[in-house]
Amino acid sequence: MVIVVRKDLKLSPGKMAAQVAHAAVNCALSAKRRQPDSFEAWYDEGQKKVVVKAKDLEELFLIKSLAESAGLTTSLITDAGHTELPPGTVTCLGVGPAGERDIDKVTGHLGLM
């Protein structure tokens, strides 16, 4: 699983951790329902998660489109606006779980957060 976080938002470490956790949980639950074999393989292998950065919202939406075209599970996270951000701010995108090669085709060029 890869979580792509918007670099342009300059989230605090705690806020970023919460947003990444939302994406990971949503993707895991969605994959468990829709792609149980991928979920079970990911779960049994230790639930690997990698956090990478996108420069802005435009790049995040491009990654989402590419991931969905490749048949990967995605979860776009929007903030409720209770703390640091205005309500409805898109913060990150979860991709997977799936095979590392499949996810890398979509996110492998992105730098680590």
C-alpha positions, 0 to 999 in steps of 0.5 A: 500500500502507498499513501500519497500526501500533498506536499503543498499543504505543509501538514504538521506531523500529527495531522499528516499521520492522522490523514495517512491513517485514514487512507490506510484504513479505508483502502484496507477495508475496501480491498478486503471487500472488493479484492480479498485475495490482494488484501489477504496477501498484503495482510499476511506479508506484514501490511507494508505501507509507504508514504510518498509525496505529490507536489499538489492536488493536480498531481494527486488526482493524476495518480488517482486516475492512473491507479483506478485505470490500473484496477487498483483500490484507491481512497481519496481523503478529505479533511473535515476542517476541525483543526488545521485545514478548511473543510473539504481540503483533499489531503492524501490518496491511498493506493492498494493494497496490491502487488508492489510492481503494480503499485510502483507502476503508478507511484514508483516515481514519487519521492518519500515523504 
